[in-house]
Amino acid sequence: MTITRRGVLQTGLAAAAAAAAPGALRAEGFSFQESPMLAERVKKGLLPPVIDRLPTTPLIADFASRKRTVGRYGGEIRTLIAKTRDLRYMSANGYTRVVGYDETLTLQPDLAQSYEEQDNRVFTFTLRRGHRWSNGQPFTSEDFRYYWEDVALNKDLSPSGPPELFMVDGKLPRFEIIDDLRIRYSWDAPNPRFLPALAMPRPLRLFSPSQYLRAFHKRYAEKGVIEKAIAAAKLRNWAALHNRLDDDYEYSNPDAPVLTPWRLVTPPPANRMVFERNPYFHRLDPEGRQLPYVDKVLVDVASPGLFPAKSNAGEVDLQARGLSMNDVPVLKEGEAAQNYRTLLWPYARGSIYTLYPNLNTADPEWRRLNRDIRYRRALSAAIDRRILNNALLFGLGVEGNNTVLATSPLYSDVFRTDNAAYDPELANGLLDEVGLTGRDSSGFRTLPDGRTLEIVVEVDGESTDIVDALQLITEFWRDVGVKLFMKPQDRGILRQRSFSGQTVMVAATGLDNAVPTAMMPPTELAPVRQEHYSWPKWGQWFETQGHNGEEPDTPGGKRLLALYKEWLSATEDTRNAAIWREMLALHAENQWTIGTIAGELQPVVVNKRLRNVPEKALFSWEPTSLMGVYRIDEYYYAAGA
């Protein structure tokens, strides 16, 4: 039996805290420190002193090995989003997890003081004694029980039951409350996805603020009181009310307590949403200052097209999302006058511009074509990636397939290059071989039923850089007789069309996590997620355990699913790595997604006074959670103008 234990970082005060009995830090007279903003509230009797707001064993940030400097309190960080729903990026950037990644992408306890894992089957978490929600209520195992029993297993609140990630061989875990600080999840078979899922940008949920939500749950609330609340909110029933208020990700409910560095104090929607420091945040710097350093984060809503101009005008202090390499010249122009700098972080993405032929599309003729490997290879061979690279990435990109980056231990050159060379002669030959030999009056190829071979490529209308790439691909494909019609639209509508089989092809970004290790689930490579544009109905079938969607019915789809299931039960890292590499090789061979260029750089606009921001770091949604793993709560403003 393998037992893995993870605990608090054993450095400095953290070592003393981990070894001490409850209350020992207080008994030793350690000088906890807090921001002047909260000190004023303590003085007025609006808050307890910091010593009474922190857990007995707080998380002490490791500054030494990460070359961070101890900071000072105060200031505001201004940033931009395109719409109110994008407040979820604050959850990703705030990155507070039961267990989360550090900057080396190693799992570490965070909200948990420690955890134990036995053979990927039994997971025991120990919470921090005295830890509190932002409203001062205790954070204990009761919050885990409430979520599991009263939310996840409640048919009114969760009609489909707990998330699929809890299922192993069709069975849910045994859930145990050991005491007020310890919780255990047990399966009969391994669940290697469990811990990585807790570290995701949108983590697998384990808890809810029970004391706050009981007032809106029919099991606990007085009938008259909850009916008044339902009527006031203009909702149809108690479940709709509870689900609206139980907000652990979207930040749509300012009243909901949080465990993150900052809490929302402005009811959305608004042109500016204000986040203030969480008085009960559980992390300290090495000298005992309660984090975060910065008092407030100001989130302004603006048109995405204005992000570069607003950054250039000095209207942001920290901005990455919404900026691209095309904006670098504009951003560089404003640096001197507006007191900011533009960092360039490598984007950990498999391909910036990726085409997804829908193998589940409803149109039978397009479905037949999309499933023909010769057709997919022809479309790939017809793309001149060198021109794309020079035109859109200043020649700095890496041309080839949608696959992992060279910095991943799973990388191989062949995964990037196989079937990714520009060869229009090969493309024409393959298209002829498929039977697309007819031509219309404009010279475009025709389908067997006489329709012009016009591929409608649907794209998120906000992804202007992908739209630019499609304009070039339109020219490349015209040269081999293929017509491309671009259809920009709202992202939500695009996903719904994909889920229902209405899309023929989608253009989007490639692998979110292109720097995986063998212990990370190969989810993006297998037909297990409805959101994957190449096989939405296969993914739906897997997610709903066969109740909806379509079972994979091609040899390639079946093999990917079999490999994914084998990864779930593998017990050795060497076998996990071998499974990853076979799946990556299959993707390069089959072109289920048609990649173009990787290696883009993400501009990060940073106020020149803001410290502890890495000069160079990987940027991605997964696994870095945008900037989350770099701990924005440790950023601070240096003194001076």
RANOR-V243904 format. One record per pair of residues at least 12 apart in sequence whose ideal C-beta (glycine too) atoms are under 8 Angstrom apart, sorted by the first residue. I is the first residue (numbers start at 1). J is the second residue. If there is no record, write none. Layout:
# RANOR-V243904
I&J, I&J
This chain:
# RANOR-V243904
1&118, 1&119, 2&118, 2&119, 3&116, 3&117, 3&118, 4&116, 4&117, 4&118, 5&114, 5&115, 5&116, 6&99, 6&107, 6&108, 6&109, 6&114, 6&115, 6&116, 6&117, 7&109, 7&113, 7&114, 8&57, 8&59, 8&60, 8&109, 8&113, 8&114, 9&59, 9&60, 9&62, 9&108, 11&60, 11&62, 11&64, 11&65, 11&286, 12&60, 12&64, 12&286, 13&25, 13&30, 13&60, 13&284, 13&286, 13&288, 14&59, 14&60, 14&62, 16&28, 17&56, 17&57, 17&58, 17&60, 18&57, 18&113, 20&57, 22&56, 22&57, 22&129, 22&130, 23&56, 24&56, 25&56, 25&57, 26&51, 26&56, 30&288, 31&288, 32&50, 32&51, 32&54, 32&284, 32&288, 32&290, 33&50, 33&287, 33&288, 33&289, 33&290, 34&50, 34&289, 34&290, 35&73, 35&74, 35&277, 35&290, 35&293, 35&295, 36&73, 36&74, 37&73, 37&74, 37&277, 37&295, 38&50, 38&277, 38&279, 38&290, 41&279, 47&279, 48&136, 50&290, 53&132, 53&136, 53&279, 53&280, 53&290, 54&130, 54&280, 54&282, 54&284, 54&290, 55&113, 55&128, 55&129, 55&130, 55&131, 55&132, 55&282, 56&128, 56&129, 56&130, 57&113, 57&128, 57&129, 58&128, 58&282, 58&283, 58&284, 59&109, 59&110, 59&128, 59&282, 59&283, 59&284, 60&283, 60&284, 60&285, 60&286, 61&283, 61&284, 61&285, 61&286, 61&291, 61&631, 61&634, 62&286, 63&285, 63&286, 63&634, 64&286, 66&103, 68&612, 68&634, 69&611, 69&612, 70&285, 70&286, 70&287, 70&289, 71&285, 71&289, 71&293, 71&611, 71&612, 71&634, 71&635, 71&636, 72&293, 72&636, 72&637, 72&638, 72&639, 73&289, 73&293, 73&295, 73&636, 74&293, 74&294, 74&295, 74&637, 75&293, 75&294, 75&295, 75&296, 75&636, 75&637, 76&294, 76&295, 76&296, 76&297, 76&298, 76&317, 77&294, 77&296, 77&297, 77&298, 77&317, 77&318, 77&607, 77&610, 77&632, 77&635, 78&298, 78&300, 78&315, 78&316, 78&317, 78&318, 79&297, 79&298, 79&299, 79&300, 79&316, 79&317, 79&318, 79&319, 80&299, 80&300, 80&301, 80&302, 80&307, 80&310, 80&311, 80&315, 80&316, 80&319, 80&322, 81&299, 81&300, 81&301, 81&302, 81&321, 81&322, 82&301, 82&302, 82&303, 82&304, 82&322, 82&462, 83&301, 84&252, 84&268, 84&269, 84&270, 84&273, 84&301, 85&250, 86&321, 87&250, 87&251, 87&252, 87&264, 87&268, 87&273, 87&299, 88&202, 88&249, 88&250, 88&251, 89&321, 89&626, 90&251, 90&260, 90&262, 90&264, 90&275, 90&297, 90&299, 91&201, 91&202, 91&248, 91&249, 91&250, 91&251, 91&260, 92&201, 92&202, 92&621, 92&625, 92&626, 92&628, 93&625, 93&626, 93&627, 93&628, 93&632, 94&260, 94&261, 94&262, 94&628, 94&632, 94&633, 95&625, 95&628, 95&629, 95&631, 95&632, 96&110, 96&111, 96&259, 96&260, 96&261, 97&110, 97&111, 97&198, 97&199, 97&203, 98&110, 98&111, 98&112, 98&115, 98&125, 98&198, 98&203, 98&206, 98&207, 99&112, 99&115, 99&125, 99&195, 99&198, 99&199, 100&198, 100&199, 100&628, 100&629, 101&199, 101&623, 101&624, 101&625, 101&629, 102&629, 103&614, 103&617, 103&629, 103&630, 105&515, 105&517, 105&623, 105&624, 105&629, 107&195, 107&196, 107&199, 111&127, 111&128, 111&131, 111&139, 111&259, 111&282, 112&125, 112&126, 112&127, 112&128, 113&126, 113&127, 113&128, 113&129, 114&126, 117&195, 119&190, 119&571, 120&190, 120&191, 120&192, 120&194, 120&571, 121&186, 121&187, 121&188, 121&189, 121&190, 121&191, 122&184, 122&185, 122&186, 122&187, 123&184, 123&185, 123&186, 123&194, 123&195, 124&178, 124&182, 124&183, 124&184, 125&182, 125&183, 125&184, 126&181, 126&182, 127&139, 127&140, 127&141, 127&181, 127&182, 127&183, 128&181, 128&282, 129&181, 131&259, 131&280, 131&282, 132&280, 133&209, 133&212, 133&257, 133&258, 133&259, 133&280, 134&257, 134&258, 134&259, 134&260, 134&263, 134&278, 134&279, 134&280, 135&209, 135&212, 135&257, 136&279, 136&280, 137&209, 137&211, 137&212, 137&257, 138&211, 139&207, 139&259, 140&180, 140&181, 141&177, 141&178, 141&179, 141&180, 141&181, 141&182, 141&183, 142&177, 142&180, 142&210, 143&207, 143&208, 143&209, 143&210, 144&177, 144&183, 144&206, 144&207, 145&175, 145&177, 145&210, 146&207, 146&208, 146&210, 146&213, 146&214, 147&205, 147&206, 147&207, 147&208, 147&210, 148&162, 148&175, 148&206, 149&175, 150&208, 150&210, 150&217, 150&219, 151&208, 151&242, 151&246, 152&166, 152&205, 156&218, 156&237, 156&238, 156&239, 157&239, 157&242, 157&243, 160&544, 163&204, 163&205, 164&542, 164&543, 164&545, 165&193, 165&194, 165&197, 165&204, 166&204, 167&545, 168&187, 168&188, 168&189, 168&190, 168&191, 168&568, 169&188, 169&189, 170&545, 171&187, 171&188, 173&185, 173&186, 173&187, 173&191, 174&186, 174&187, 183&206, 189&569, 190&568, 190&569, 190&571, 191&568, 192&519, 192&521, 192&567, 192&568, 192&570, 192&576, 193&521, 193&523, 193&568, 196&519, 196&520, 196&521, 197&521, 199&623, 199&625, 200&622, 200&623, 200&625, 201&621, 201&622, 201&625, 201&626, 201&628, 202&249, 205&248, 208&246, 208&248, 209&246, 209&256, 209&257, 212&245, 212&255, 212&256, 212&257, 213&242, 213&245, 213&246, 215&229, 216&229, 216&238, 216&241, 216&242, 216&245, 217&238, 217&242, 218&238, 221&238, 226&238, 226&241, 229&241, 251&264, 251&268, 251&273, 252&268, 254&266, 254&267, 258&278, 259&278, 259&281, 259&282, 260&278, 260&281, 261&277, 261&278, 261&281, 261&283, 261&291, 261&292, 261&632, 261&633, 262&275, 262&276, 262&277, 262&278, 262&292, 262&296, 262&297, 263&275, 263&276, 263&277, 263&278, 269&301, 270&301, 271&300, 271&301, 272&298, 272&299, 272&300, 272&301, 273&298, 273&299, 273&301, 274&296, 274&297, 274&298, 274&299, 275&296, 275&297, 275&298, 275&299, 276&295, 276&296, 277&292, 277&294, 277&295, 277&296, 278&292, 281&633, 283&633, 285&634, 291&633, 291&634, 292&632, 292&633, 292&634, 292&635, 293&633, 293&634, 293&635, 293&636, 293&637, 294&633, 294&635, 294&636, 294&637, 300&315, 304&322, 304&462, 304&464, 305&464, 307&319, 307&322, 307&323, 307&327, 308&323, 308&327, 308&330, 308&331, 309&330, 311&323, 311&327, 311&330, 311&331, 311&334, 311&340, 311&605, 312&330, 312&331, 312&333, 312&334, 312&338, 313&334, 313&338, 314&334, 314&337, 314&338, 314&339, 314&340, 316&340, 316&605, 317&340, 317&606, 317&607, 317&610, 318&604, 318&605, 318&606, 318&607, 318&610, 318&613, 318&627, 318&632, 318&635, 319&604, 319&605, 320&345, 320&602, 320&603, 320&604, 320&605, 320&619, 320&626, 320&627, 321&626, 323&602, 323&603, 323&604, 323&605, 324&464, 324&465, 324&600, 324&602, 324&603, 325&392, 325&393, 325&394, 325&396, 325&600, 325&601, 325&603, 326&392, 326&465, 326&468, 327&603, 328&342, 328&344, 328&601, 328&603, 331&603, 331&605, 339&607, 339&608, 339&609, 340&605, 340&606, 340&607, 340&608, 341&605, 341&606, 341&608, 342&603, 342&604, 342&605, 342&606, 343&603, 343&604, 343&605, 343&606, 343&613, 343&614, 343&615, 343&616, 344&601, 344&602, 344&603, 344&604, 344&616, 345&601, 345&602, 345&604, 345&614, 345&616, 345&617, 345&618, 345&619, 346&405, 346&407, 346&599, 346&600, 346&601, 346&602, 346&616, 346&618, 346&619, 347&599, 347&600, 347&601, 347&602, 347&618, 347&619, 347&620, 348&405, 348&407, 348&513, 348&514, 348&515, 348&618, 348&619, 348&620, 348&623, 348&624, 349&509, 349&510, 349&511, 349&512, 349&514, 349&598, 349&600, 349&620, 350&401, 350&402, 350&403, 350&404, 350&405, 350&510, 350&511, 350&512, 350&514, 350&595, 350&598, 351&400, 351&401, 351&402, 351&403, 351&509, 351&510, 351&511, 351&593, 351&595, 351&596, 351&597, 351&598, 352&392, 352&393, 352&397, 352&465, 352&466, 352&469, 352&509, 352&510, 352&596, 352&597, 352&598, 352&600, 353&388, 353&392, 353&465, 353&466, 353&469, 353&470, 353&473, 353&507, 353&509, 353&595, 353&596, 353&597, 354&402, 354&507, 354&508, 354&509, 354&510, 354&593, 354&594, 354&595, 354&596, 355&379, 355&457, 355&473, 355&505, 355&506, 355&507, 355&593, 355&594, 355&596, 356&505, 356&506, 356&507, 356&508, 356&532, 356&533, 356&534, 356&593, 356&594, 357&369, 357&370, 357&375, 357&376, 357&379, 357&504, 357&505, 357&534, 357&592, 357&594, 358&370, 358&498, 358&501, 358&503, 358&504, 358&505, 358&506, 358&533, 358&534, 358&535, 358&536, 359&371, 359&534, 359&535, 359&538, 359&554, 359&557, 359&592, 360&501, 360&535, 360&536, 360&537, 360&538, 360&550, 361&501, 361&502, 361&503, 361&504, 362&500, 362&501, 362&502, 363&504, 365&447, 365&448, 365&449, 365&451, 366&504, 369&434, 369&447, 370&504, 370&505, 371&554, 372&434, 373&590, 373&591, 374&430, 374&431, 374&433, 374&434, 375&430, 375&431, 375&434, 375&436, 376&590, 376&591, 376&592, 376&594, 377&419, 377&426, 377&430, 377&591, 378&426, 378&427, 378&428, 378&430, 378&431, 378&434, 378&480, 379&427, 379&477, 379&482, 379&591, 379&594, 380&419, 380&420, 380&591, 380&594, 381&419, 381&421, 381&422, 381&423, 381&424, 381&426, 381&427, 381&430, 382&422, 382&424, 382&427, 382&476, 382&477, 382&479, 382&480, 382&482, 383&422, 383&473, 383&476, 383&477, 383&594, 383&596, 384&422, 384&476, 385&399, 385&400, 385&420, 385&422, 385&596, 385&597, 386&399, 386&422, 387&472, 387&476, 388&469, 388&472, 388&473, 388&596, 388&597, 389&597, 391&472, 392&465, 392&468, 392&469, 392&472, 392&597, 393&597, 393&599, 393&600, 396&599, 396&601, 397&597, 397&598, 397&599, 397&600, 398&416, 398&597, 398&598, 398&599, 399&420, 399&596, 399&597, 400&416, 400&417, 400&420, 400&595, 400&597, 400&598, 401&415, 401&416, 401&417, 401&418, 401&419, 401&420, 401&587, 401&588, 401&591, 401&594, 401&595, 402&510, 402&511, 402&587, 402&593, 402&594, 402&595, 402&598, 403&415, 403&416, 403&511, 403&514, 403&584, 403&587, 403&588, 403&595, 403&598, 404&511, 404&514, 404&515, 404&516, 404&584, 405&514, 405&515, 405&598, 405&599, 407&515, 407&618, 408&514, 408&515, 408&516, 408&517, 409&517, 409&518, 409&577, 410&516, 410&517, 410&518, 410&577, 410&580, 410&581, 410&584, 412&581, 412&584, 412&585, 414&585, 414&588, 415&584, 415&585, 415&587, 415&588, 416&588, 416&598, 417&588, 418&585, 418&588, 418&589, 419&588, 419&589, 419&591, 420&588, 420&595, 424&479, 424&480, 427&480, 428&480, 428&481, 431&445, 431&480, 431&481, 431&482, 435&448, 436&453, 436&481, 438&450, 439&481, 440&452, 443&481, 444&478, 444&481, 444&482, 444&483, 445&481, 445&482, 452&483, 453&481, 453&482, 453&483, 454&483, 454&484, 454&485, 455&477, 455&482, 455&483, 455&484, 455&485, 455&504, 455&505, 456&485, 456&487, 456&503, 456&504, 456&505, 457&470, 457&484, 457&485, 457&486, 457&487, 457&504, 457&505, 457&506, 457&507, 458&487, 458&488, 458&489, 458&494, 458&497, 458&498, 458&503, 458&505, 458&506, 458&507, 459&486, 459&487, 459&488, 459&489, 459&494, 459&506, 459&507, 459&508, 460&488, 460&489, 460&490, 460&491, 460&494, 460&508, 461&488, 461&489, 461&490, 461&491, 462&491, 463&507, 463&508, 463&509, 466&507, 466&508, 466&509, 467&486, 467&488, 469&507, 469&596, 470&484, 470&486, 470&507, 471&486, 473&596, 474&486, 486&507, 494&506, 495&531, 498&531, 498&533, 498&536, 499&530, 499&536, 499&537, 499&540, 501&536, 501&537, 503&533, 506&533, 508&533, 510&593, 510&595, 510&598, 511&524, 512&524, 512&620, 512&621, 512&622, 513&620, 513&622, 513&623, 514&598, 514&620, 515&618, 515&620, 515&623, 516&580, 516&623, 518&573, 518&576, 518&577, 518&580, 519&573, 519&576, 520&623, 521&564, 521&567, 521&568, 522&563, 522&564, 522&567, 522&579, 522&580, 522&583, 523&564, 525&560, 525&564, 525&580, 525&583, 525&584, 525&587, 526&560, 526&561, 526&563, 526&564, 526&583, 527&539, 527&542, 527&552, 527&557, 527&560, 527&561, 528&542, 528&543, 528&561, 528&564, 529&542, 529&543, 530&543, 530&549, 534&592, 534&593, 535&552, 535&557, 535&592, 536&549, 537&549, 537&550, 538&550, 538&551, 538&552, 538&557, 538&561, 542&561, 556&586, 556&590, 556&592, 559&586, 560&583, 560&586, 563&579, 563&582, 563&583, 564&579, 564&583, 566&579, 567&579, 567&580, 602&619, 604&619, 604&627, 607&637, 609&637, 609&638, 609&640, 610&635, 610&636, 610&637, 610&638, 611&635, 611&636, 611&637, 611&638, 612&634, 612&635, 612&636, 613&630, 613&635, 614&630, 617&630
